[in-house]
């Protein structure tokens, strides 16, 4: 027996209809039927239709989310309107029905995860096989289920179930045995991950991210869909929104590519993918976190071939570049680069390595992780799981007769002491610290327990940096009303006189920059050379503010001064400098 579901009729010509009639014609038939029966308001219908249009949320789920109508009345109306029985199981029957649903899906060779995503369950009750649906099934899905059932000699009786009833009856792979979660159908998940549409979707996400110059890809599930966002020039941008039913396949595809356990959904996992995307080789770092709505996945895109970079390309001015190069030619000492995560410290340090990589010096790095591979340099990656930390790596490095050492980050007193001792014994050491200012690095080392006299004896240079977005070269225009920018500058630092009369530019937006008005990023710097006078201040244990006063540093801060120079040159905006420097 076949069941005739309500047919979605073509809408009349909207041009010939009233606005109300046009809105009604564009709505889902169930939503319009509820409006006609005065079960929901026009406002609720409009909001539910918007959820369906923008996010792909089914009408029933949208109306329940909006609290437009209670679950019971909604599904009783739905069943009557569709001509389908509303199934309501007694509490005592639910356990038996659930076990039946699990065995029936196994017999039909259908994945529990797929059935859950599509919103159906198959079970036997009162001598008959039932097809329980949270919503009327898509004809293609219904055809697959009917063919599987017919092959087993079953005749399915379609019934509607409320979402709460569906949760009680579904075979979701979440049944427990002795408190341990039973895994989903791994074989079917793997098959879904290897299907052509899934491969095409994942490849498309990666390809578009590379084309957009993204540094990270975020795949974030919700109850009804999942969103793919990319980080471009430090800002998050939505790439696509996909139906929730595709998420398990996409998640499994990413896990398979990164050699992760596709059945594990309770614990965080980390992996990596080596792939060529758009003709470039990438080392893709994968992080999976279990979240309330499903696993959150982040992919960090690292190009394996690093293009040679000059200090000028980073945004460093001539005076700063000369000082930085002078540090790189030192035979010993330590140079510290400070800034938050994502401020470009690694790029600056790799540039420093390339300046010194002339085959006349032995260079060794210890990183977490190794972001770029540089020919002629020995690069180590820490592995805390086996005890290979920054500190233990440093001890081993010293036996390899290095001239220059890069320590990815100083995180504790032990690493700090070994790095400083290395710099005092004839090695040039580069490293990073997470502080807000260049002089803050001294305070941080003291807080770690390193004596001020050791810091003063070993330190050669301090550098703080941030990243600001570059104005798009194809659409930026002169700012004909700079008063707003100068006003923001005055509110932040007390005066905008340093930019008065300069040729400020503003962002517009075009196809080249995807409408953002910015294209790429450039660093702003604050460099402090540790001369004899500065070393004496550090040895005496002077505080950061006192040293800044005695060194006569700019009142607005070296980072801001560097940024405003770029504003004057038309490279970036005042708003970007204020955002980056806090």
Buried (B, 14 or more C-beta within 10 A) or exposed (E): EEEEBEEEEEEEEEEEBEEEEBBBBEBBBBBBBBBEEEBBEEEBBBBBBEBBEEBBBBBBBBBBBBEBBEBEEBBBBBBBBBEBEBBEBEEEBEEEBBBBBBBBBEBBEBBBBBBBBBBBBBBBBEEEBBBBBBBBBEEEBBEBBBEBBEEEEBEBBBBBBBBEBBEBBBBBBBEEEEEEBEBBBBEBBBBBBEEEEBBEBBEEBBEBBBEBBBBBBBBBBBEBBBBBBBBBBBEEBEBBBBEBBBBBBBBBBBBBBBEBEBBBBEEEBEBBBEBEBEEEEBBBBBBBEEEEEBBBBBBBBBBBEBEEBEBEEBBBBEEBBEBBBEBBEBEBBBBBBBBBEBBBBBBBBBBBBBBBBEEEBBBBBBBBBBBBBBEEBEBBBBEEEEEBBBBBBBEEBBEEEBBBBBBBBBBEBBBBBBBBBBBBEEBBBBBBBBBBBBBBBBBBBBEBEBBBEBBBBBBBBBBBBBBBBBBBEEBBEEBEEBEEBBEBBEEBBEEBEBBEEBEBBBBBBBEEBBEBBBBBBBBBBBBBBBEEEBBEBBBEBBEBEEBBEEBEBBEBBBBBBBBBBBBBEBBBBBBBBBBBBE
